Amino acid sequence: MKINTRQFGEIDIDGDKIINVPQGIPGFISFKRYVLLQKEETVPFFLFQSVDNPDLSFVVLEPARVLPEFTIIKQDIESAVDWDLDKEEISCFVIVTIPNGNPEKMTGNFIAPLVINNHRKEGLQLIMQNSTYSHQQPILK
């Protein structure tokens, strides 16, 4: 399947890699289908690209790359979705904000990570309750 992206132009993706986000991303709830993209030159960052809107994408990063001790509270996931966390593998990413002209000041939203159920190909932006993390955690120290 071909999709258009602002960052990478037209690319081929495997339809099986599409991640459905039934609730959408807050602020972008009408867009429900995304794919994780990564190019060698962007490692360790990924692009969480909307399949249906070439101009909608989020730079994301695995949180352990910045905070190795980062954990998600299982009860927060269980209160948001009906996933069997004992049997289904999940991945977690934080949305990165890169200030224009100041990439050294990039931050990650660690209080509302993207959580993806790899088995179901389903995701959500999880708003963690009573979290000690920040929505503007510096990425570069």
C-alpha positions as CSV (number, residue, x, y, z in Angstrom):
1,M,0.0,0.0,0.0
2,K,1.3,3.5,-0.9
3,I,1.0,6.4,1.5
4,N,2.2,10.0,1.2
5,T,4.3,11.6,3.9
6,R,5.6,15.1,4.3
7,Q,9.0,13.9,5.6
8,F,9.7,10.9,3.4
9,G,7.4,11.5,0.3
10,E,5.5,8.6,-1.1
11,I,6.4,5.3,0.5
12,D,5.2,1.7,0.4
13,I,4.0,0.2,3.7
14,D,2.8,-3.2,4.6
15,G,-1.0,-2.9,5.4
16,D,-0.4,-5.4,8.3
17,K,1.8,-2.7,10.0
18,I,-1.1,-0.2,10.3
19,I,-1.9,0.6,13.9
20,N,-5.4,1.6,14.7
21,V,-5.9,4.2,17.4
22,P,-9.7,3.9,18.0
23,Q,-9.8,7.0,20.3
24,G,-7.4,9.0,18.1
25,I,-4.6,11.1,19.5
26,P,-5.9,14.0,21.6
27,G,-6.3,17.0,19.3
28,F,-6.4,14.8,16.3
29,I,-9.2,12.4,17.1
30,S,-10.6,12.1,13.6
31,F,-7.4,10.3,12.4
32,K,-7.3,6.7,13.6
33,R,-4.7,4.9,11.4
34,Y,-1.0,5.3,11.8
35,V,2.2,3.5,11.0
36,L,5.6,3.6,12.7
37,L,8.4,4.6,10.3
38,Q,12.1,4.8,10.8
39,K,15.0,5.6,8.5
40,E,18.6,4.7,9.3
41,E,19.4,8.4,9.5
42,T,16.7,9.1,12.1
43,V,17.6,6.3,14.6
44,P,16.7,6.2,17.5
45,F,13.7,8.3,16.5
46,F,10.6,7.0,14.8
47,L,7.8,8.8,12.9
48,F,4.3,7.9,14.0
49,Q,2.7,8.8,10.6
50,S,-1.0,9.1,9.9
51,V,-1.9,6.8,7.0
52,D,-4.8,9.2,6.0
53,N,-3.1,12.6,6.4
54,P,0.4,13.1,4.9
55,D,0.8,16.2,7.0
56,L,0.1,14.5,10.4
57,S,3.0,12.8,12.1
58,F,4.6,12.7,15.4
59,V,8.3,12.2,16.2
60,V,8.5,9.4,18.8
61,L,11.1,7.7,20.9
62,E,11.2,4.7,23.1
63,P,11.3,6.2,26.7
64,A,13.9,3.8,28.0
65,R,16.4,5.6,25.7
66,V,16.1,8.7,28.0
67,L,14.8,7.3,31.3
68,P,15.8,3.6,31.7
69,E,13.7,3.4,34.8
70,F,10.5,4.6,33.0
71,T,7.5,2.3,33.7
72,I,3.8,2.4,32.9
73,I,1.3,1.7,35.5
74,K,-0.6,-1.4,34.5
75,Q,-3.8,-0.2,36.1
76,D,-3.7,2.9,33.9
77,I,-3.7,0.7,30.7
78,E,-6.3,-1.6,32.1
79,S,-8.7,1.3,32.9
80,A,-8.3,2.6,29.4
81,V,-8.5,-0.5,27.2
82,D,-9.5,-4.2,27.4
83,W,-6.2,-5.8,26.6
84,D,-4.8,-9.0,28.1
85,L,-1.5,-7.6,29.3
86,D,-0.3,-10.9,30.6
87,K,-0.4,-12.4,27.0
88,E,-0.1,-9.5,24.6
89,E,3.1,-7.6,24.0
90,I,3.0,-3.9,24.1
91,S,5.4,-1.2,23.0
92,C,5.7,2.3,24.4
93,F,6.8,5.6,22.8
94,V,6.9,9.2,24.0
95,I,6.0,12.0,21.6
96,V,8.9,14.3,21.2
97,T,8.6,18.1,20.7
98,I,11.5,19.7,18.9
99,P,11.6,23.5,19.1
100,N,12.1,25.2,15.8
101,G,15.8,26.1,15.5
102,N,16.6,24.6,18.9
103,P,16.8,20.8,18.6
104,E,19.0,20.6,21.7
105,K,16.0,21.7,23.7
106,M,13.8,18.8,22.6
107,T,11.5,17.3,25.2
108,G,9.4,14.2,25.5
109,N,5.9,13.8,26.9
110,F,6.4,11.1,29.5
111,I,3.1,11.6,31.2
112,A,1.1,10.6,28.1
113,P,3.0,7.9,26.2
114,L,1.8,6.2,23.1
115,V,1.1,2.5,24.0
116,I,0.8,0.0,21.2
117,N,-0.6,-3.5,21.5
118,N,1.7,-5.3,19.0
119,H,-0.6,-8.3,18.7
120,R,-3.8,-6.4,18.1
121,K,-2.1,-3.6,16.1
122,E,-4.0,-1.1,18.3
123,G,-2.8,1.9,20.2
124,L,-3.7,4.8,22.4
125,Q,-2.1,7.8,24.0
126,L,-2.3,6.9,27.6
127,I,-2.8,9.7,30.1
128,M,-1.1,8.3,33.2
129,Q,-2.7,9.2,36.5
130,N,-0.7,10.3,39.5
131,S,2.5,10.2,37.5
132,T,5.8,11.6,38.7
133,Y,6.9,12.1,35.0
134,S,6.8,15.3,33.1
135,H,5.1,16.2,29.8
136,Q,8.3,18.2,29.0
137,Q,11.1,15.9,30.0
138,P,14.4,17.0,28.4
139,I,15.7,14.4,25.9
140,L,19.2,15.6,25.7
141,K,21.0,16.1,29.0
